[in-house]
Amino acid sequence: MKKVVISRIVLLSSYISLILILLVSTFASGGEHTEGTSIAAPIVLWLFKCLPLLMFIPGLISGSHKTASWLSYVSMIYFVLAILLMFTAGANIWGTLMPISTLVLFTATMLYTRWKKEEEKA
């Protein structure tokens, strides 16, 4: 089905964009928190932020609808954090991009799960 393919592409692109937004925002704002440390400190901080998202990589590669449904639940945690970030002073563009990407991720995961289940039944 074409719907499944399009929703999977949107799901994967929003998933990657959320990880990249977290990466860039960590390096952009990490200077004040990790000043005087090596480059490893922001990377470890980014890994800590992304660990719940990174656990879904094997399931997303295989195209499992169960993984996508669990990812939708986890994306809501990131959505709450993104809304809090949006109203934080000095959030800049990350406060706008993160809620948008999490909302798109949630919607795409729900649509992919629904359409993939329909495809498997048929």
Secondary structure, DSSP 8 states (H G I E B T S, - for coil): -HHHHHHHHHHHHHHHHHHHHHHHHHHHHHHHHSTTS-THHHHHHHHHHHHHHHTTHHHHHHT-HHHHHHHHHHHHHHHHHHHHHHTSTT-TTHHHHHHHHHHHHHHHHHHHHHHHHHHHH-
